[in-house]
Amino acid sequence: MQPGGNHEGMDMGALLQQAQAMQEQLMSAQAELAEAEVTGQAGNGLVTVTQTATGEIRSVKIDPKVVDPDDVETLQDLVVGAIADAAHAAAELQAEKMGPLAGGLGDMGGGLGLPGQ
């Protein structure tokens, strides 16, 4: 048996290096998502919501022509719709950035006790 290996010929040092590299990529992707902004809209742009890909709402813009004191419900529905649209865009960006990394860590690092699991 060689140092750093086991009876099956696996190099634990290389495996741990690979896990550490994937963890660094994961942390980098998480940092990108915290800064990346997505926009959701409703009512053909009458209400727009900008949020980070991690869910922090940064701004809400409402076109004045949709503000009707006699129809507050429509405005409320548009705001909810724009938030939902932004959340959907954030989820897509998260899947794009994190999907391959999260899958790799789940397959490989399951029992390694890596931080963030």
MOPAC internal coordinates of N, CA, C and O (Angstrom, degrees):
PM7 1SCF
backbone

  N    0.0000 0     0.00 0     0.00 0    0    0    0
  C    1.4570 1     0.00 0     0.00 0    1    0    0
  C    1.5179 1   108.78 1     0.00 0    2    1    0
  O    1.2310 1   120.15 1   -44.83 1    3    2    1
  N    1.3268 1   117.33 1   135.17 1    3    2    1
  C    1.4585 1   122.10 1  -178.89 1    5    3    2
  C    1.5128 1   110.48 1   -89.03 1    6    5    3
  O    1.2310 1   120.27 1   -28.51 1    7    6    5
  N    1.3424 1   117.09 1   151.49 1    7    6    5
  C    1.4708 1   118.95 1   176.96 1    9    7    6
  C    1.5258 1   110.53 1   -59.04 1   10    9    7
  O    1.2310 1   120.70 1   -41.06 1   11   10    9
  N    1.3242 1   116.27 1   138.94 1   11   10    9
  C    1.4626 1   121.17 1   179.40 1   13   11   10
  C    1.5075 1   112.89 1    81.13 1   14   13   11
  O    1.2310 1   119.91 1   179.94 1   15   14   13
  N    1.3244 1   117.77 1    -0.06 1   15   14   13
  C    1.4519 1   121.08 1  -179.25 1   17   15   14
  C    1.5090 1   110.16 1  -115.54 1   18   17   15
  O    1.2310 1   120.72 1    -1.39 1   19   18   17
  N    1.3056 1   116.23 1   178.61 1   19   18   17
  C    1.4545 1   120.12 1   173.85 1   21   19   18
  C    1.5129 1   107.53 1  -129.34 1   22   21   19
  O    1.2310 1   120.54 1     2.54 1   23   22   21
  N    1.3033 1   116.57 1  -177.46 1   23   22   21
  C    1.4592 1   119.87 1  -175.12 1   25   23   22
  C    1.5233 1   112.89 1   -65.31 1   26   25   23
  O    1.2310 1   119.10 1   164.33 1   27   26   25
  N    1.3033 1   119.32 1   -15.67 1   27   26   25
  C    1.4569 1   121.61 1   178.99 1   29   27   26
  C    1.5241 1   111.92 1   -93.75 1   30   29   27
  O    1.2310 1   119.90 1  -178.65 1   31   30   29
  N    1.3145 1   117.79 1     1.35 1   31   30   29
  C    1.4553 1   121.27 1   177.20 1   33   31   30
  C    1.5180 1   113.90 1    85.64 1   34   33   31
  O    1.2310 1   119.04 1  -172.65 1   35   34   33
  N    1.3513 1   119.44 1     7.35 1   35   34   33
  C    1.4672 1   121.60 1   178.47 1   37   35   34
  C    1.5169 1   108.86 1   -78.80 1   38   37   35
  O    1.2310 1   120.53 1   -42.14 1   39   38   37
  N    1.2752 1   116.60 1   137.86 1   39   38   37
  C    1.4523 1   121.97 1   177.56 1   41   39   38
  C    1.5233 1   108.11 1   -95.16 1   42   41   39
  O    1.2310 1   120.23 1   -77.32 1   43   42   41
  N    1.3204 1   117.17 1   102.68 1   43   42   41
  C    1.4696 1   121.05 1  -177.86 1   45   43   42
  C    1.5242 1   111.39 1   -62.96 1   46   45   43
  O    1.2310 1   119.91 1   147.05 1   47   46   45
  N    1.3185 1   117.78 1   -32.95 1   47   46   45
  C    1.4675 1   120.57 1   177.94 1   49   47   46
  C    1.5201 1   111.06 1   -61.54 1   50   49   47
  O    1.2310 1   120.81 1   135.26 1   51   50   49
  N    1.3314 1   116.05 1   -44.74 1   51   50   49
  C    1.4659 1   120.39 1   179.02 1   53   51   50
  C    1.5215 1   110.67 1   -66.39 1   54   53   51
  O    1.2310 1   120.47 1   141.27 1   55   54   53
  N    1.3226 1   116.71 1   -38.73 1   55   54   53
  C    1.4581 1   121.13 1   178.74 1   57   55   54
  C    1.5293 1   110.37 1   -63.63 1   58   57   55
  O    1.2310 1   120.35 1   136.27 1   59   58   57
  N    1.3194 1   116.94 1   -43.73 1   59   58   57
  C    1.4622 1   120.49 1   178.78 1   61   59   58
  C    1.5240 1   111.29 1   -67.13 1   62   61   59
  O    1.2310 1   119.97 1   142.49 1   63   62   61
  N    1.3307 1   117.67 1   -37.51 1   63   62   61
  C    1.4763 1   120.28 1   176.21 1   65   63   62
  C    1.5222 1   110.27 1   -62.80 1   66   65   63
  O    1.2310 1   120.65 1   138.05 1   67   66   65
  N    1.3249 1   116.37 1   -41.95 1   67   66   65
  C    1.4645 1   120.40 1   179.13 1   69   67   66
  C    1.5249 1   110.26 1   -64.14 1   70   69   67
  O    1.2310 1   120.31 1   138.49 1   71   70   69
  N    1.3281 1   117.02 1   -41.51 1   71   70   69
  C    1.4631 1   120.76 1   178.74 1   73   71   70
  C    1.5215 1   110.48 1   -64.01 1   74   73   71
  O    1.2310 1   120.27 1   138.58 1   75   74   73
  N    1.3273 1   117.10 1   -41.42 1   75   74   73
  C    1.4637 1   120.42 1   179.47 1   77   75   74
  C    1.5268 1   110.44 1   -65.36 1   78   77   75
  O    1.2310 1   119.86 1   138.87 1   79   78   77
  N    1.3258 1   117.88 1   -41.13 1   79   78   77
  C    1.4660 1   120.98 1   178.83 1   81   79   78
  C    1.5276 1   110.24 1   -63.47 1   82   81   79
  O    1.2310 1   120.29 1   138.94 1   83   82   81
  N    1.3239 1   117.05 1   -41.06 1   83   82   81
  C    1.4699 1   119.80 1   179.18 1   85   83   82
  C    1.5285 1   110.71 1   -66.90 1   86   85   83
  O    1.2310 1   120.67 1   142.41 1   87   86   85
  N    1.3375 1   116.32 1   -37.59 1   87   86   85
  C    1.4591 1   119.48 1   178.41 1   89   87   86
  C    1.5307 1   110.17 1   -64.15 1   90   89   87
  O    1.2310 1   120.31 1   139.58 1   91   90   89
  N    1.3255 1   117.01 1   -40.42 1   91   90   89
  C    1.4637 1   120.47 1   178.05 1   93   91   90
  C    1.5263 1   110.66 1   -64.06 1   94   93   91
  O    1.2310 1   120.20 1   139.43 1   95   94   93
  N    1.3309 1   117.22 1   -40.57 1   95   94   93
  C    1.4677 1   120.66 1   177.23 1   97   95   94
  C    1.5246 1   110.41 1   -64.14 1   98   97   95
  O    1.2310 1   120.48 1   140.13 1   99   98   97
  N    1.3251 1   116.69 1   -39.87 1   99   98   97
  C    1.4534 1   121.56 1   179.15 1  101   99   98
  C    1.5237 1   110.63 1   -63.72 1  102  101   99
  O    1.2310 1   120.17 1   135.15 1  103  102  101
  N    1.3171 1   117.28 1   -44.85 1  103  102  101
  C    1.4640 1   121.20 1   179.29 1  105  103  102
  C    1.5236 1   110.74 1   -64.30 1  106  105  103
  O    1.2310 1   120.46 1   141.85 1  107  106  105
  N    1.3180 1   116.73 1   -38.15 1  107  106  105
  C    1.4640 1   120.86 1   177.64 1  109  107  106
  C    1.5315 1   110.32 1   -64.57 1  110  109  107
  O    1.2310 1   120.46 1   136.16 1  111  110  109
  N    1.3220 1   116.73 1   -43.84 1  111  110  109
  C    1.4678 1   120.68 1   178.74 1  113  111  110
  C    1.5215 1   110.78 1   -63.63 1  114  113  111
  O    1.2310 1   120.07 1   140.60 1  115  114  113
  N    1.3432 1   117.47 1   -39.40 1  115  114  113
  C    1.4633 1   120.83 1   177.96 1  117  115  114
  C    1.5222 1   110.59 1   -63.09 1  118  117  115
  O    1.2310 1   120.18 1   139.29 1  119  118  117
  N    1.3317 1   117.27 1   -40.71 1  119  118  117
  C    1.4676 1   120.51 1   178.30 1  121  119  118
  C    1.5246 1   110.75 1   -64.70 1  122  121  119
  O    1.2310 1   120.31 1   139.68 1  123  122  121
  N    1.3380 1   117.01 1   -40.32 1  123  122  121
  C    1.4634 1   120.64 1   177.24 1  125  123  122
  C    1.5275 1   110.64 1   -61.56 1  126  125  123
  O    1.2310 1   120.48 1   137.40 1  127  126  125
  N    1.3222 1   116.68 1   -42.60 1  127  126  125
  C    1.4632 1   120.57 1  -179.22 1  129  127  126
  C    1.5246 1   111.93 1   -65.49 1  130  129  127
  O    1.2310 1   120.41 1   146.38 1  131  130  129
  N    1.3295 1   116.83 1   -33.62 1  131  130  129
  C    1.4657 1   119.70 1   179.74 1  133  131  130
  C    1.5248 1   111.09 1   -67.09 1  134  133  131
  O    1.2310 1   120.18 1   153.48 1  135  134  133
  N    1.3321 1   117.26 1   -26.52 1  135  134  133
  C    1.4614 1   121.66 1  -179.38 1  137  135  134
  C    1.5217 1   113.06 1   -97.67 1  138  137  135
  O    1.2310 1   120.20 1   153.37 1  139  138  137
  N    1.3268 1   117.23 1   -26.63 1  139  138  137
  C    1.4622 1   120.75 1  -177.02 1  141  139  138
  C    1.5216 1   110.09 1   -67.64 1  142  141  139
  O    1.2310 1   120.62 1   -41.14 1  143  142  141
  N    1.3151 1   116.41 1   138.86 1  143  142  141
  C    1.4585 1   121.22 1   178.87 1  145  143  142
  C    1.5231 1   110.03 1  -113.25 1  146  145  143
  O    1.2310 1   121.42 1   -37.12 1  147  146  145
  N    1.3178 1   114.89 1   142.88 1  147  146  145
  C    1.4614 1   122.36 1   174.38 1  149  147  146
  C    1.5204 1   107.71 1  -124.81 1  150  149  147
  O    1.2310 1   121.01 1   -22.68 1  151  150  149
  N    1.3136 1   115.67 1   157.32 1  151  150  149
  C    1.4592 1   120.68 1  -179.61 1  153  151  150
  C    1.5181 1   109.15 1  -124.37 1  154  153  151
  O    1.2310 1   121.34 1   -43.36 1  155  154  153
  N    1.3203 1   115.03 1   136.64 1  155  154  153
  C    1.4563 1   121.51 1   173.68 1  157  155  154
  C    1.5126 1   108.30 1  -117.59 1  158  157  155
  O    1.2310 1   120.61 1   -25.06 1  159  158  157
  N    1.3103 1   116.44 1   154.94 1  159  158  157
  C    1.4636 1   119.55 1  -179.72 1  161  159  158
  C    1.5137 1   110.83 1  -143.90 1  162  161  159
  O    1.2310 1   121.97 1   -18.70 1  163  162  161
  N    1.3126 1   113.84 1   161.30 1  163  162  161
  C    1.4643 1   121.32 1   175.24 1  165  163  162
  C    1.5226 1   107.58 1  -146.11 1  166  165  163
  O    1.2310 1   121.07 1   -22.69 1  167  166  165
  N    1.3119 1   115.57 1   157.31 1  167  166  165
  C    1.4603 1   119.91 1   179.31 1  169  167  166
  C    1.5145 1   112.65 1    62.84 1  170  169  167
  O    1.2310 1   120.41 1  -138.61 1  171  170  169
  N    1.3349 1   116.82 1    41.39 1  171  170  169
  C    1.4763 1   121.75 1  -178.96 1  173  171  170
  C    1.5207 1   112.12 1    53.24 1  174  173  171
  O    1.2310 1   121.06 1  -138.85 1  175  174  173
  N    1.3285 1   115.57 1    41.15 1  175  174  173
  C    1.4582 1   120.10 1   175.88 1  177  175  174
  C    1.5188 1   114.76 1    91.24 1  178  177  175
  O    1.2310 1   119.80 1  -175.71 1  179  178  177
  N    1.3284 1   117.99 1     4.29 1  179  178  177
  C    1.4600 1   119.58 1   178.62 1  181  179  178
  C    1.5282 1   110.93 1   -66.32 1  182  181  179
  O    1.2310 1   120.42 1   149.30 1  183  182  181
  N    1.3350 1   116.81 1   -30.70 1  183  182  181
  C    1.4644 1   122.36 1   175.04 1  185  183  182
  C    1.5194 1   107.26 1  -128.88 1  186  185  183
  O    1.2310 1   120.72 1   -52.32 1  187  186  185
  N    1.3314 1   116.24 1   127.68 1  187  186  185
  C    1.4585 1   120.80 1   175.65 1  189  187  186
  C    1.5184 1   109.31 1  -126.24 1  190  189  187
  O    1.2310 1   121.49 1   -36.04 1  191  190  189
  N    1.3288 1   114.76 1   143.96 1  191  190  189
  C    1.4579 1   122.39 1   177.86 1  193  191  190
  C    1.5196 1   107.08 1  -126.64 1  194  193  191
  O    1.2310 1   121.34 1   -49.45 1  195  194  193
  N    1.3239 1   115.03 1   130.55 1  195  194  193
  C    1.4580 1   121.10 1   175.37 1  197  195  194
  C    1.5219 1   107.20 1  -112.51 1  198  197  195
  O    1.2310 1   121.06 1   -48.77 1  199  198  197
  N    1.3319 1   115.59 1   131.23 1  199  198  197
  C    1.4568 1   120.47 1   179.41 1  201  199  198
  C    1.5115 1   109.17 1  -143.40 1  202  201  199
  O    1.2310 1   121.12 1   -16.82 1  203  202  201
  N    1.3358 1   115.45 1   163.18 1  203  202  201
  C    1.4530 1   119.20 1   173.06 1  205  203  202
  C    1.5188 1   108.17 1   -74.10 1  206  205  203
  O    1.2310 1   121.03 1   -16.21 1  207  206  205
  N    1.2970 1   115.64 1   163.79 1  207  206  205
  C    1.4582 1   119.97 1   178.58 1  209  207  206
  C    1.5255 1   111.23 1   -69.02 1  210  209  207
  O    1.2310 1   120.18 1   166.29 1  211  210  209
  N    1.3329 1   117.26 1   -13.71 1  211  210  209
  C    1.4652 1   120.41 1   176.78 1  213  211  210
  C    1.5206 1   112.26 1   -93.80 1  214  213  211
  O    1.2310 1   119.73 1  -179.92 1  215  214  213
  N    1.3454 1   118.13 1     0.08 1  215  214  213
  C    1.4539 1   121.24 1   171.98 1  217  215  214
  C    1.5146 1   116.77 1   107.98 1  218  217  215
  O    1.2310 1   119.38 1   178.89 1  219  218  217
  N    1.3184 1   118.78 1    -1.11 1  219  218  217
  C    1.4657 1   120.77 1   179.54 1  221  219  218
  C    1.5226 1   109.45 1   -78.88 1  222  221  219
  O    1.2310 1   120.32 1   -63.18 1  223  222  221
  N    1.3334 1   116.99 1   116.82 1  223  222  221
  C    1.4602 1   120.52 1  -179.91 1  225  223  222
  C    1.5185 1   109.17 1   -74.65 1  226  225  223
  O    1.2310 1   120.96 1   -53.16 1  227  226  225
  N    1.3233 1   115.76 1   126.84 1  227  226  225
  C    1.4633 1   121.72 1  -178.03 1  229  227  226
  C    1.5251 1   112.42 1  -100.24 1  230  229  227
  O    1.2310 1   120.40 1   145.16 1  231  230  229
  N    1.3341 1   116.85 1   -34.84 1  231  230  229
  C    1.4660 1   118.19 1  -179.86 1  233  231  230
  C    1.5189 1   111.00 1  -158.96 1  234  233  231
  O    1.2310 1   121.82 1   -25.74 1  235  234  233
  N    1.3416 1   114.12 1   154.26 1  235  234  233
  C    1.4632 1   122.95 1   173.66 1  237  235  234
  C    1.5184 1   105.92 1  -130.69 1  238  237  235
  O    1.2310 1   120.49 1   -53.69 1  239  238  237
  N    1.3236 1   116.66 1   126.31 1  239  238  237
  C    1.4638 1   121.02 1   177.94 1  241  239  238
  C    1.5167 1   108.71 1  -119.78 1  242  241  239
  O    1.2310 1   121.24 1   -48.52 1  243  242  241
  N    1.3304 1   115.23 1   131.48 1  243  242  241
  C    1.4569 1   121.51 1  -178.37 1  245  243  242
  C    1.5179 1   108.42 1  -124.55 1  246  245  243
  O    1.2310 1   120.77 1   -56.06 1  247  246  245
  N    1.3284 1   116.14 1   123.94 1  247  246  245
  C    1.4570 1   121.41 1   176.95 1  249  247  246
  C    1.5299 1   108.27 1   -67.44 1  250  249  247
  O    1.2310 1   119.47 1   -51.18 1  251  250  249
  N    1.3332 1   118.61 1   128.82 1  251  250  249
  C    1.4646 1   120.89 1  -177.36 1  253  251  250
  C    1.5267 1   114.50 1   -55.75 1  254  253  251
  O    1.2310 1   120.02 1   153.30 1  255  254  253
  N    1.3295 1   117.56 1   -26.70 1  255  254  253
  C    1.4729 1   117.82 1  -177.61 1  257  255  254
  C    1.5281 1   112.88 1   -70.98 1  258  257  255
  O    1.2310 1   119.54 1   167.93 1  259  258  257
  N    1.3390 1   118.49 1   -12.07 1  259  258  257
  C    1.4531 1   120.39 1   178.13 1  261  259  258
  C    1.5351 1   111.57 1   -93.43 1  262  261  259
  O    1.2310 1   120.48 1   174.11 1  263  262  261
  N    1.3256 1   116.68 1    -5.89 1  263  262  261
  C    1.4634 1   120.79 1  -179.79 1  265  263  262
  C    1.5325 1   109.06 1   -84.84 1  266  265  263
  O    1.2310 1   121.44 1   -70.94 1  267  266  265
  N    1.3219 1   114.84 1   109.06 1  267  266  265
  C    1.4628 1   121.74 1  -179.75 1  269  267  266
  C    1.5269 1   107.49 1  -131.68 1  270  269  267
  O    1.2310 1   119.86 1   -69.19 1  271  270  269
  N    1.3372 1   117.87 1   110.81 1  271  270  269
  C    1.4690 1   120.03 1  -178.01 1  273  271  270
  C    1.5277 1   113.43 1   -57.76 1  274  273  271
  O    1.2310 1   120.38 1   157.40 1  275  274  273
  N    1.3156 1   116.88 1   -22.60 1  275  274  273
  C    1.4646 1   119.99 1   179.95 1  277  275  274
  C    1.5286 1   112.79 1   -88.22 1  278  277  275
  O    1.2310 1   120.48 1   175.65 1  279  278  277
  N    1.3543 1   116.69 1    -4.35 1  279  278  277
  C    1.4707 1   120.40 1  -178.66 1  281  279  278
  C    1.5270 1   109.95 1  -140.82 1  282  281  279
  O    1.2310 1   121.00 1  -118.20 1  283  282  281
  N    1.3036 1   115.70 1    61.80 1  283  282  281
  C    1.4666 1   121.48 1  -179.66 1  285  283  282
  C    1.5284 1   110.87 1   -66.47 1  286  285  283
  O    1.2310 1   120.39 1   147.88 1  287  286  285
  N    1.3245 1   116.86 1   -32.12 1  287  286  285
  C    1.4599 1   120.82 1  -177.22 1  289  287  286
  C    1.5259 1   112.20 1   -58.78 1  290  289  287
  O    1.2310 1   120.37 1   138.89 1  291  290  289
  N    1.3226 1   116.91 1   -41.11 1  291  290  289
  C    1.4637 1   119.83 1   179.26 1  293  291  290
  C    1.5167 1   110.64 1   -62.31 1  294  293  291
  O    1.2310 1   120.11 1   135.91 1  295  294  293
  N    1.3194 1   117.40 1   -44.09 1  295  294  293
  C    1.4645 1   120.90 1   178.34 1  297  295  294
  C    1.5263 1   110.46 1   -61.88 1  298  297  295
  O    1.2310 1   120.18 1   136.88 1  299  298  297
  N    1.3122 1   117.27 1   -43.12 1  299  298  297
  C    1.4629 1   120.72 1   178.11 1  301  299  298
  C    1.5225 1   110.81 1   -60.57 1  302  301  299
  O    1.2310 1   120.52 1   135.80 1  303  302  301
  N    1.3235 1   116.61 1   -44.20 1  303  302  301
  C    1.4626 1   120.48 1   178.74 1  305  303  302
  C    1.5325 1   111.50 1   -62.35 1  306  305  303
  O    1.2310 1   120.56 1   140.33 1  307  306  305
  N    1.3279 1   116.53 1   -39.67 1  307  306  305
  C    1.4614 1   120.02 1   178.68 1  309  307  306
  C    1.5238 1   111.66 1   -65.02 1  310  309  307
  O    1.2310 1   120.33 1   139.65 1  311  310  309
  N    1.3415 1   116.97 1   -40.35 1  311  310  309
  C    1.4698 1   120.23 1   178.27 1  313  311  310
  C    1.5299 1   109.94 1   -63.93 1  314  313  311
  O    1.2310 1   120.17 1   134.04 1  315  314  313
  N    1.3187 1   117.29 1   -45.96 1  315  314  313
  C    1.4627 1   120.85 1   178.47 1  317  315  314
  C    1.5342 1   110.12 1   -61.09 1  318  317  315
  O    1.2310 1   120.49 1   137.36 1  319  318  317
  N    1.3216 1   116.67 1   -42.64 1  319  318  317
  C    1.4636 1   120.43 1   178.77 1  321  319  318
  C    1.5211 1   112.66 1   -62.56 1  322  321  319
  O    1.2310 1   120.44 1   139.36 1  323  322  321
  N    1.3200 1   116.76 1   -40.64 1  323  322  321
  C    1.4652 1   120.35 1   179.36 1  325  323  322
  C    1.5232 1   110.93 1   -67.47 1  326  325  323
  O    1.2310 1   120.43 1   140.90 1  327  326  325
  N    1.3373 1   116.79 1   -39.10 1  327  326  325
  C    1.4719 1   120.07 1   177.00 1  329  327  326
  C    1.5268 1   110.03 1   -64.20 1  330  329  327
  O    1.2310 1   120.38 1   136.71 1  331  330  329
  N    1.3219 1   116.88 1   -43.29 1  331  330  329
  C    1.4673 1   120.38 1   178.37 1  333  331  330
  C    1.5244 1   111.27 1   -62.37 1  334  333  331
  O    1.2310 1   120.52 1   139.65 1  335  334  333
  N    1.3245 1   116.61 1   -40.35 1  335  334  333
  C    1.4639 1   121.02 1   178.79 1  337  335  334
  C    1.5278 1   110.44 1   -64.13 1  338  337  335
  O    1.2310 1   120.22 1   137.64 1  339  338  337
  N    1.3263 1   117.18 1   -42.36 1  339  338  337
  C    1.4688 1   120.86 1   178.08 1  341  339  338
  C    1.5255 1   110.36 1   -65.33 1  342  341  339
  O    1.2310 1   119.95 1   139.56 1  343  342  341
  N    1.3309 1   117.71 1   -40.44 1  343  342  341
  C    1.4658 1   121.17 1   178.44 1  345  343  342
  C    1.5254 1   110.78 1   -62.49 1  346  345  343
  O    1.2310 1   120.72 1   140.65 1  347  346  345
  N    1.3252 1   116.23 1   -39.35 1  347  346  345
  C    1.4743 1   120.49 1   177.43 1  349  347  346
  C    1.5340 1   110.33 1   -63.45 1  350  349  347
  O    1.2310 1   120.49 1   135.72 1  351  350  349
  N    1.3354 1   116.66 1   -44.28 1  351  350  349
  C    1.4641 1   120.34 1   178.25 1  353  351  350
  C    1.5251 1   110.63 1   -63.25 1  354  353  351
  O    1.2310 1   120.04 1   141.76 1  355  354  353
  N    1.3334 1   117.54 1   -38.24 1  355  354  353
  C    1.4584 1   121.27 1   178.44 1  357  355  354
  C    1.5289 1   110.70 1   -65.20 1  358  357  355
  O    1.2310 1   120.45 1   137.82 1  359  358  357
  N    1.3270 1   116.74 1   -42.18 1  359  358  357
  C    1.4631 1   120.70 1   179.19 1  361  359  358
  C    1.5269 1   111.03 1   -62.83 1  362  361  359
  O    1.2310 1   120.46 1   140.57 1  363  362  361
  N    1.3209 1   116.72 1   -39.43 1  363  362  361
  C    1.4658 1   120.01 1   178.03 1  365  363  362
  C    1.5207 1   110.78 1   -64.68 1  366  365  363
  O    1.2310 1   120.15 1   137.51 1  367  366  365
  N    1.3397 1   117.33 1   -42.49 1  367  366  365
  C    1.4591 1   120.98 1   178.87 1  369  367  366
  C    1.5223 1   110.46 1   -65.84 1  370  369  367
  O    1.2310 1   120.00 1   140.06 1  371  370  369
  N    1.3328 1   117.61 1   -39.94 1  371  370  369
  C    1.4652 1   120.63 1   177.11 1  373  371  370
  C    1.5220 1   110.55 1   -61.69 1  374  373  371
  O    1.2310 1   120.23 1   135.42 1  375  374  373
  N    1.3185 1   117.17 1   -44.58 1  375  374  373
  C    1.4580 1   120.69 1   179.85 1  377  375  374
  C    1.5224 1   110.94 1   -62.66 1  378  377  375
  O    1.2310 1   120.92 1   140.95 1  379  378  377
  N    1.3265 1   115.84 1   -39.05 1  379  378  377
  C    1.4591 1   120.50 1   179.72 1  381  379  378
  C    1.5245 1   110.70 1   -65.38 1  382  381  379
  O    1.2310 1   120.37 1   135.25 1  383  382  381
  N    1.3331 1   116.90 1   -44.75 1  383  382  381
  C    1.4654 1   121.02 1  -176.17 1  385  383  382
  C    1.5196 1   113.24 1   -80.28 1  386  385  383
  O    1.2310 1   120.56 1   142.05 1  387  386  385
  N    1.3355 1   116.53 1   -37.95 1  387  386  385
  C    1.4522 1   120.25 1  -170.16 1  389  387  386
  C    1.5255 1   113.55 1  -102.50 1  390  389  387
  O    1.2310 1   120.08 1   157.04 1  391  390  389
  N    1.3049 1   117.44 1   -22.96 1  391  390  389
  C    1.4573 1   120.31 1  -173.97 1  393  391  390
  C    1.5124 1   114.76 1   -49.32 1  394  393  391
  O    1.2310 1   119.55 1   122.03 1  395  394  393
  N    1.3249 1   118.47 1   -57.97 1  395  394  393
  C    1.4621 1   119.05 1  -178.20 1  397  395  394
  C    1.5297 1   112.32 1   -64.32 1  398  397  395
  O    1.2310 1   120.25 1   144.66 1  399  398  397
  N    1.3164 1   117.12 1   -35.34 1  399  398  397
  C    1.4628 1   120.24 1  -178.47 1  401  399  398
  C    1.5153 1   111.18 1   -71.98 1  402  401  399
  O    1.2310 1   120.26 1   132.94 1  403  402  401
  N    1.3145 1   117.10 1   -47.06 1  403  402  401
  C    1.4608 1   120.62 1  -178.50 1  405  403  402
  C    1.5253 1   110.28 1   -63.02 1  406  405  403
  O    1.2310 1   120.43 1   140.44 1  407  406  405
  N    1.3231 1   116.79 1   -39.56 1  407  406  405
  C    1.4576 1   119.95 1   177.85 1  409  407  406
  C    1.5075 1   111.89 1   -63.57 1  410  409  407
  O    1.2310 1   120.40 1   139.60 1  411  410  409
  N    1.3327 1   116.85 1   -40.40 1  411  410  409
  C    1.4549 1   120.76 1   179.63 1  413  411  410
  C    1.5033 1   112.39 1   -66.26 1  414  413  411
  O    1.2310 1   120.07 1   138.15 1  415  414  413
  N    1.3171 1   117.47 1   -41.85 1  415  414  413
  C    1.4587 1   119.92 1   179.29 1  417  415  414
  C    1.5134 1   110.84 1   -68.80 1  418  417  415
  O    1.2310 1   120.69 1   142.73 1  419  418  417
  N    1.3090 1   116.28 1   -37.27 1  419  418  417
  C    1.4578 1   119.09 1   179.82 1  421  419  418
  C    1.5181 1   111.21 1   -64.53 1  422  421  419
  O    1.2310 1   120.29 1   141.66 1  423  422  421
  N    1.3259 1   117.05 1   -38.34 1  423  422  421
  C    1.4522 1   121.05 1  -179.66 1  425  423  422
  C    1.5208 1   111.60 1   -72.41 1  426  425  423
  O    1.2310 1   120.71 1   139.97 1  427  426  425
  N    1.3168 1   116.25 1   -40.03 1  427  426  425
  C    1.4496 1   119.60 1  -170.73 1  429  427  426
  C    1.5093 1   112.88 1   -98.14 1  430  429  427
  O    1.2310 1   120.37 1   137.42 1  431  430  429
  N    1.3152 1   116.90 1   -42.58 1  431  430  429
  C    1.4541 1   118.95 1  -168.94 1  433  431  430
  C    1.5050 1   114.65 1   -96.05 1  434  433  431
  O    1.2310 1   119.64 1  -167.18 1  435  434  433
  N    1.3125 1   118.29 1    12.82 1  435  434  433
  C    1.4465 1   121.22 1  -174.61 1  437  435  434
  C    1.5131 1   115.20 1   -48.33 1  438  437  435
  O    1.2310 1   119.80 1   134.18 1  439  438  437
  N    1.3150 1   117.99 1   -45.82 1  439  438  437
  C    1.4478 1   120.11 1  -176.41 1  441  439  438
  C    1.5054 1   113.94 1  -104.96 1  442  441  439
  O    1.2310 1   119.91 1  -170.14 1  443  442  441
  N    1.3187 1   117.78 1     9.86 1  443  442  441
  C    1.4570 1   119.60 1  -176.11 1  445  443  442
  C    1.5097 1   113.86 1   -84.95 1  446  445  443
  O    1.2310 1   119.63 1   169.76 1  447  446  445
  N    1.3179 1   118.30 1   -10.24 1  447  446  445
  C    1.4521 1   121.05 1   178.93 1  449  447  446
  C    1.5128 1   113.00 1    68.31 1  450  449  447
  O    1.2310 1   120.28 1  -144.46 1  451  450  449
  N    1.3344 1   117.07 1    35.54 1  451  450  449
  C    1.4626 1   120.35 1  -179.51 1  453  451  450
  C    1.5193 1   110.00 1   -69.84 1  454  453  451
  O    1.2310 1   120.31 1   -37.16 1  455  454  453
  N    1.3329 1   117.01 1   142.84 1  455  454  453
  C    1.4692 1   119.41 1   177.51 1  457  455  454
  C    1.5172 1   110.74 1   -56.87 1  458  457  455
  O    1.2310 1   121.04 1   -34.62 1  459  458  457
  N    1.3246 1   115.62 1   145.38 1  459  458  457
  C    1.4572 1   120.27 1   177.13 1  461  459  458
  C    1.5117 1   113.06 1    90.12 1  462  461  459
  O    1.2310 1   119.94 1   179.08 1  463  462  461
  N    1.3380 1   117.72 1    -0.92 1  463  462  461
  C    1.4609 1   119.72 1   179.19 1  465  463  462
  C    1.4910 1   110.25 1   -96.31 1  466  465  463
  O    1.2310 1   120.10 1   180.00 1  467  466  465

